[in-house]
Amino acid sequence: MKLTFWGAAQTVTGSLHLLEFGGRRVFMDCGLFQGRRSEAAERNREFPVPPSEVDAVLLSHAHIDHSGLLPKLYREGFRGRVYATHATADLCETMLADSAHIQEKDVAWVNRRERRKGKDAIEPLYGMIDAERVMETFEAVDYDTPFRPLPGLEVEYRDAGHILGSATMVLTVSEGGRTVKLGFTGDVGRPDRPILRDPVPMADCDYLICESTYGGKTHEPRDRAKDRLAEVVAATASRGGKVIIPAFAVGRTQEIVYRLDELSNEGRLPPVPVFVDSPLAVNVTDIFKRHPECYDDKLREYMEQDQNPFGFSRLTYIRNVQDSKKLNTSRLPMVIISASGMCEAGRILHHLRNNIEDPRTTVMIVGYCAEHTLGRRIVEEQPEVRIFGETHRLRAHVEVMNSYSAHADEPELVDFVSHLDVERLKKIFLVHGDARRQEALGLALTAAGYNKPVAPRRGQSFEL
């Protein structure tokens, strides 16, 4: 049996790992690569094997960098099954349709520009019809219940605590009289975060594919996160400015809204309106309400006093584009939460374009921003940034709050892996992290007694 790394290999986005055994091929994740446009276009155009020869996809969670190439996989011939938790399947129905809409919209804009130069039109990676049809291949599975997607393969999902429906997985693979257990963390969440349950330890395995996003990093204490949010909103409101929060539509938006709901109930939120300006985030919040099985005990207790933790009197969810535009013409203090979290697409770009040069504004970054994204340039506080092809001075205040991250930091990752039998685990493959982060986490895991991990290159294969 052979394992080949095709995505999130020495980089953070585009998760895709290929397992081959007994003449069968399985993808673990099928994610969209995000970064430099030219590099993203190249990586997202080709699959490592013909899609018609892929027998199954095991999906860790719904984030687009893990699921976003599924419609393209279907478009090019995949007719196997996609296995995901119930919440992940529900999220993908909304998120893949949104991604398809963005693909079609972006290509239409590029083609209008290129047509003026006499260049040929390009095709989107996929369209709405592909996003709809790939959902017909989904098969929802329960946590903690082994299932058999193919002969010679048994899989068990456990709660990863990263976003709604996220899962770790252990694959029991049989071939030629041999049985190997392969673990894949997907993205590991953090203990004691609001809304979701804590990550559940994985079963022991022989090989482990482990994320490494925050190797070498320790997040800020969680108990300061809500206080700091209140302080930033109050300080910005006193300047007469807006708090602009780029936030992933899944997980981060709901967590920020929940914290603002708490602050409102506690009388600690300034009297300013709060807007969630993202049709996707609005749809996703509805999905959150449908999956209380993913909630932690603290949220259940909170809901005994407040039945709607994702809504309060000064909060407005916006779908209509005209209502979104009104926010940009308003000069009143407010909080605007909008996607995408890395500031690469969506309505957040319009809010940044209209406010980033205003020194009264605060841009609050509450999640990981990959290299070569607008979000990373804001995190680095570069004096000038480009939005919609135009240069803007970065005069807004910038607040980076990693305490809201949905990814485990290094100590949390080491603790998560430490539940695995050190004598049995032969090799750890580090993915979903840049080289510095992988090197740091590798050293930490080695110090914890595990064999020195390896960080596979794109296209590198290993025999199991």
MOBEL-V223117 format. One record per residue. N is the residue number from 0. D_FIRST is the distance of its C-alpha to the first C-alpha in Angstrom with 2 decimals. Layout:
N&D_FIRST / N&D_FIRST
This chain:
0&0.00 / 1&3.79 / 2&6.97 / 3&10.24 / 4&13.69 / 5&16.31 / 6&19.03 / 7&20.94 / 8&19.61 / 9&22.67 / 10&24.74 / 11&25.62 / 12&25.31 / 13&23.06 / 14&20.11 / 15&16.98 / 16&13.31 / 17&10.60 / 18&7.32 / 19&5.61 / 20&4.51 / 21&7.35 / 22&9.23 / 23&9.65 / 24&10.06 / 25&11.31 / 26&13.61 / 27&14.66 / 28&18.27 / 29&19.90 / 30&22.75 / 31&25.71 / 32&26.19 / 33&29.71 / 34&31.75 / 35&33.75 / 36&34.48 / 37&33.66 / 38&30.28 / 39&29.49 / 40&30.53 / 41&28.27 / 42&25.09 / 43&25.74 / 44&26.45 / 45&23.09 / 46&19.63 / 47&16.49 / 48&15.90 / 49&18.64 / 50&19.30 / 51&19.89 / 52&16.24 / 53&15.14 / 54&15.00 / 55&15.75 / 56&16.74 / 57&16.88 / 58&20.00 / 59&21.09 / 60&24.69 / 61&27.19 / 62&28.09 / 63&28.07 / 64&25.88 / 65&23.13 / 66&24.19 / 67&26.49 / 68&24.53 / 69&23.92 / 70&27.16 / 71&26.22 / 72&22.84 / 73&24.97 / 74&27.59 / 75&25.25 / 76&23.92 / 77&21.51 / 78&22.50 / 79&19.81 / 80&20.59 / 81&20.88 / 82&20.75 / 83&23.17 / 84&25.89 / 85&29.32 / 86&30.87 / 87&28.10 / 88&28.52 / 89&32.27 / 90&32.03 / 91&29.78 / 92&32.38 / 93&34.95 / 94&32.96 / 95&31.20 / 96&34.61 / 97&36.15 / 98&33.57 / 99&34.26 / 100&37.96 / 101&37.53 / 102&35.54 / 103&38.34 / 104&41.10 / 105&39.83 / 106&39.35 / 107&42.83 / 108&44.32 / 109&42.62 / 110&43.70 / 111&47.28 / 112&47.31 / 113&45.71 / 114&47.94 / 115&50.92 / 116&49.50 / 117&49.02 / 118&45.20 / 119&42.90 / 120&41.65 / 121&38.04 / 122&35.97 / 123&34.52 / 124&30.78 / 125&31.52 / 126&34.49 / 127&35.72 / 128&34.93 / 129&31.21 / 130&31.24 / 131&33.00 / 132&30.82 / 133&27.44 / 134&28.89 / 135&29.07 / 136&25.27 / 137&25.28 / 138&24.83 / 139&26.28 / 140&24.99 / 141&26.69 / 142&25.95 / 143&25.08 / 144&24.26 / 145&20.77 / 146&19.87 / 147&17.43 / 148&16.69 / 149&14.52 / 150&14.02 / 151&11.36 / 152&11.76 / 153&14.71 / 154&15.98 / 155&19.10 / 156&21.16 / 157&23.82 / 158&26.65 / 159&25.99 / 160&29.74 / 161&29.32 / 162&30.88 / 163&31.82 / 164&28.81 / 165&26.27 / 166&23.33 / 167&20.74 / 168&17.70 / 169&15.45 / 170&12.39 / 171&11.80 / 172&8.48 / 173&8.89 / 174&7.27 / 175&9.49 / 176&11.75 / 177&9.65 / 178&10.02 / 179&9.04 / 180&11.42 / 181&10.99 / 182&14.46 / 183&15.95 / 184&19.70 / 185&20.60 / 186&24.15 / 187&25.83 / 188&29.48 / 189&32.42 / 190&34.29 / 191&37.86 / 192&37.67 / 193&39.92 / 194&38.94 / 195&35.36 / 196&34.12 / 197&32.63 / 198&28.85 / 199&27.52 / 200&25.48 / 201&21.78 / 202&20.42 / 203&18.98 / 204&15.32 / 205&13.18 / 206&12.35 / 207&14.75 / 208&15.27 / 209&19.07 / 210&21.82 / 211&24.51 / 212&27.30 / 213&30.13 / 214&29.04 / 215&32.34 / 216&34.37 / 217&36.34 / 218&37.67 / 219&41.37 / 220&42.57 / 221&42.07 / 222&45.60 / 223&47.12 / 224&45.24 / 225&47.62 / 226&50.67 / 227&49.61 / 228&49.04 / 229&52.58 / 230&53.99 / 231&52.46 / 232&53.66 / 233&57.12 / 234&57.49 / 235&56.43 / 236&58.71 / 237&61.60 / 238&61.17 / 239&61.24 / 240&57.68 / 241&54.49 / 242&51.28 / 243&48.43 / 244&45.06 / 245&41.98 / 246&39.59 / 247&36.34 / 248&37.38 / 249&34.88 / 250&35.56 / 251&37.70 / 252&40.52 / 253&40.77 / 254&40.80 / 255&43.55 / 256&45.53 / 257&45.24 / 258&46.53 / 259&49.36 / 260&50.18 / 261&50.56 / 262&52.73 / 263&54.84 / 264&55.42 / 265&56.33 / 266&58.81 / 267&57.06 / 268&56.16 / 269&58.76 / 270&60.32 / 271&58.15 / 272&56.21 / 273&52.40 / 274&50.51 / 275&46.90 / 276&46.80 / 277&43.53 / 278&43.24 / 279&39.53 / 280&40.36 / 281&43.04 / 282&40.64 / 283&38.01 / 284&40.73 / 285&41.56 / 286&37.95 / 287&38.18 / 288&41.23 / 289&39.32 / 290&36.71 / 291&38.70 / 292&35.91 / 293&34.29 / 294&37.56 / 295&38.23 / 296&41.30 / 297&43.39 / 298&43.22 / 299&44.13 / 300&47.14 / 301&48.11 / 302&48.11 / 303&50.75 / 304&53.16 / 305&51.66 / 306&50.00 / 307&48.74 / 308&47.05 / 309&46.09 / 310&49.68 / 311&53.12 / 312&56.50 / 313&56.07 / 314&52.53 / 315&52.12 / 316&48.98 / 317&49.34 / 318&47.92 / 319&50.66 / 320&50.52 / 321&54.30 / 322&54.22 / 323&51.59 / 324&53.90 / 325&56.77 / 326&54.96 / 327&55.12 / 328&58.86 / 329&59.65 / 330&60.81 / 331&60.80 / 332&58.56 / 333&55.41 / 334&51.75 / 335&49.30 / 336&45.64 / 337&43.69 / 338&40.21 / 339&38.16 / 340&37.40 / 341&36.62 / 342&39.73 / 343&37.94 / 344&39.22 / 345&41.44 / 346&44.91 / 347&44.44 / 348&45.04 / 349&48.49 / 350&49.40 / 351&48.41 / 352&50.29 / 353&53.39 / 354&53.36 / 355&51.56 / 356&54.79 / 357&56.77 / 358&57.24 / 359&57.88 / 360&54.31 / 361&51.41 / 362&47.82 / 363&45.68 / 364&41.99 / 365&40.10 / 366&36.43 / 367&34.00 / 368&34.84 / 369&32.34 / 370&33.58 / 371&35.69 / 372&36.66 / 373&40.27 / 374&39.56 / 375&38.50 / 376&41.68 / 377&43.74 / 378&42.10 / 379&43.01 / 380&46.50 / 381&46.73 / 382&50.38 / 383&49.58 / 384&46.79 / 385&46.30 / 386&46.23 / 387&46.36 / 388&46.98 / 389&50.03 / 390&50.60 / 391&51.67 / 392&52.93 / 393&51.14 / 394&54.18 / 395&52.79 / 396&51.96 / 397&48.25 / 398&46.87 / 399&43.25 / 400&42.31 / 401&38.82 / 402&39.78 / 403&38.91 / 404&35.33 / 405&32.74 / 406&30.18 / 407&30.18 / 408&31.73 / 409&30.54 / 410&32.20 / 411&30.91 / 412&27.28 / 413&27.57 / 414&29.18 / 415&26.45 / 416&23.70 / 417&26.10 / 418&25.61 / 419&22.14 / 420&22.18 / 421&22.39 / 422&21.58 / 423&18.28 / 424&16.97 / 425&15.24 / 426&14.94 / 427&16.51 / 428&15.84 / 429&19.17 / 430&19.59 / 431&22.61 / 432&25.20 / 433&27.11 / 434&26.92 / 435&29.87 / 436&28.64 / 437&25.18 / 438&26.95 / 439&29.35 / 440&26.87 / 441&24.78 / 442&28.02 / 443&28.88 / 444&25.63 / 445&25.97 / 446&29.55 / 447&28.44 / 448&26.62 / 449&22.95 / 450&21.06 / 451&21.88 / 452&19.73 / 453&18.43 / 454&19.32 / 455&16.83 / 456&18.62 / 457&18.31 / 458&15.67 / 459&14.10 / 460&10.36 / 461&8.63 / 462&5.95 / 463&5.65
